[in-house]
């Protein structure tokens, strides 16, 4: 969730040619990467950091490769209804259920190399559906975005979305059964925690004994108190924001609560920090900001974490907080995450983590790790200057690599950027690259195939190869990405290009692959099937190949200087261990590149102890064989290839064969 500006933030601390390959099933070539001939001592130090550790990844799949996270928008995944009426009701447009994730569905997800499944939209958020028969209050459309509601406006952290249950009275039990099914299919479970804000009408029906609701004990006569859960606009009442471009809640459909009013006195600060009693339509007006002991002037009302704790363990972090008085909101979220850990959840994705002080994350994450040392903790942090702070002091496992790597890949795919940026970013993040999760799609981002992004799923192929294989970091896929979903549906709240997170909808390309629950692509086009097969091959490499935890060298700038037909529209690098190398080359142009000679630097030739002659290099995606030609006295090494438009190759070299 990052589509609005904020007015309140916490302060930072500190060889042989091969036969042409069919258009979509183009080979994925990974060529050995290399760095420039001359490097500063700072660059060398960063590269040494990247090469330093080849130990097992803490969340590795099958103990070999690295994690693959499959994000699924839970209420959309299993929906077979194709109506897609704008502002359609659940009955009109349909909704997916927990039960749709049966063994066939989960097996289909495993085929993409997944080791984790992130069930997005599970905690009970505001929805426009009548569940009063189950004791749930009606939600007011004036403070709900869409008809199905945003999953980031949670109204009860101890419950799950009743839309997702076959029997709403048994909704928690149905989710617990889904956790068990996921585990039985070798998939660990991640759910969202949204610490920065909650729904305006937060009310928990299922909170454990001794737990109070957010705001239940607040002193509403003051703007701020350390142990208040919210901030207040004292003496003023909340006013619903004025819609734009003719916007009406529910598209103008009558509803007993859709009257342009919402009772809230005094008004609370809005989720993105807006302090006016009437927020803007572009603010996160459906939510209220949670107070973590940060005063309105941005100063802190809790003990600061000493900087040396960046180098201390989670055990030492937990010891630091033991016995210390902390703001009430910290305790509430600790109670929430432990509730879900006790139900078998294996990790959390934290929404807009940088809007919450890093000390809270030290407190929370060290508490989580004390219960489950292997818990998977992923956070949205979009300010690169905060990356190391939230990893080292906040004890996150992973952050989105969005602002730098994803954004640079997107520009390259659109023909607006060059490949050198990718090499530069990997070097700048060398000390933390394992912790920077890579993706090309998620619920916040445009679909690759949408006209506003790339316009076709095929343009995402070279980028996906680079994203999935360049580092030791986890790779994330969004459901429907593997069959070229384009997000073009007009469903109600929000604009197309992103698959809706606000309304009931069917996801057409995914529905064709789902084939009424068979998950065999029975209704998919030949292009969609080929795309899916490509993703399966690629993601199995990402998840299981031992070089994914090995060393990295960029070949890009070296080949820009030394290879005649190589340009800034290609990108190449190598991943390797003592025994095996993957040479990866991707072509981001829509033209075939012929007579491309990928050259290896002397550093790699020497380290690999390559002997004069030819060495086999087999493309793991398509099975073609290439030759690595090694010159006399290890003076040179190159692989001659040709790359189809928007294609890549992943070449595996047995280094033992040359010794």
URHUZI-V298279 format. One record per backbone hydrogen bond with DSSP energy under -1.0 kcal/mol. NH is the residue of the N-H (numbers start at 1). CO is the residue of the C=O. If there is no record, write none. Layout:
BEGIN
nh=(NH/NH)
co=(CO/CO)
END
This chain:
BEGIN
nh=(7/29/30/31/44/45/46/47/48/49/50/51/52/60/64/65/66/69/70/71/72/74/74/76/77/79/87/88/93/94/96/98/100/101/102/106/107/108/109/110/111/112/113/114/115/116/117/118/119/120/120/124/126/128/129/134/135/136/143/144/148/149/153/155/156/159/161/164/165/170/171/174/175/176/177/178/179/180/181/182/183/184/185/186/187/188/190/191/193/198/199/200/203/211/216/218/222/228/232/233/234/236/238/239/247/251/252/253/258/259/267/269/270/271/271/273/283/285/287/288/289/290/291/295/298/301/309/310/311/312/317/318/319/320/321/322/324/331/332/333/334/335/336/337/338/339/340/341/342/344/345/346/348/349/350/351/353/354/355/356/361/362/363/364/365/366/367/368/369/370/371/372/375/376/378/379/380/386/390/391/392/393/394/396/397/398/399/400/401/402/406/407/408/409/410/411/412/413/414/415/416/417/419/422/423/424/425/426/427/428/429/430/432/433/435/436/437/438/447/450/453/454/455/460/461/464/465/466/467/468/469/470/475/476/477/479/481/483/484/485/497/511/512/513/514/515/518/519/521/523/524/529/530/531/532/533/534/535/536/537/538/539/540/541/542/543/544/545/548/549/550/551/553/555/555/559/560/561/562/563/566/570/571/573/573/574/575/576/577/581/582/583/584/584/585/585/586/587/588/593/596/598/600/605/606/607/608/610/613/615/617/618/619/620/623/626/628/629/630/631/634/635/638/639/641/643/646/647/648/649/649/651/652/653/655/657/658/659)
co=(272/649/583/583/40/41/42/43/44/45/46/47/48/57/61/61/542/475/116/477/118/72/120/73/73/76/491/85/89/90/75/164/97/98/100/102/103/104/105/106/107/109/110/109/68/68/188/70/190/72/118/159/153/147/127/131/132/131/140/141/502/502/150/124/124/156/122/161/162/167/168/170/171/172/173/174/175/176/177/178/179/180/181/183/182/115/117/347/349/288/154/286/155/208/213/215/219/225/223/267/232/233/264/277/244/248/249/250/255/257/236/231/274/284/287/270/280/283/284/198/269/196/229/299/295/293/306/307/308/309/313/314/315/316/317/318/321/327/328/329/330/331/332/333/334/335/336/337/338/341/340/189/376/191/378/193/380/380/352/353/357/358/359/360/361/362/363/364/365/366/367/368/372/346/348/398/350/383/386/387/388/389/389/390/377/377/435/379/437/400/401/402/404/405/406/407/408/409/410/412/411/411/568/419/419/420/421/422/423/424/425/427/429/429/432/433/399/474/497/447/450/448/450/457/458/460/461/462/463/464/465/466/67/438/69/71/478/480/481/480/487/507/508/509/510/511/515/514/513/512/521/525/526/527/528/529/530/531/532/533/534/535/536/537/538/539/540/541/545/546/547/576/574/33/572/555/556/557/558/559/563/567/586/31/584/553/582/551/580/653/575/651/30/573/29/649/571/647/569/643/641/639/637/601/602/603/604/605/630/628/626/652/624/650/619/617/615/638/613/636/631/632/629/598/596/593/589/644/27/28/585/583/618/581/579/654/655/656)
END
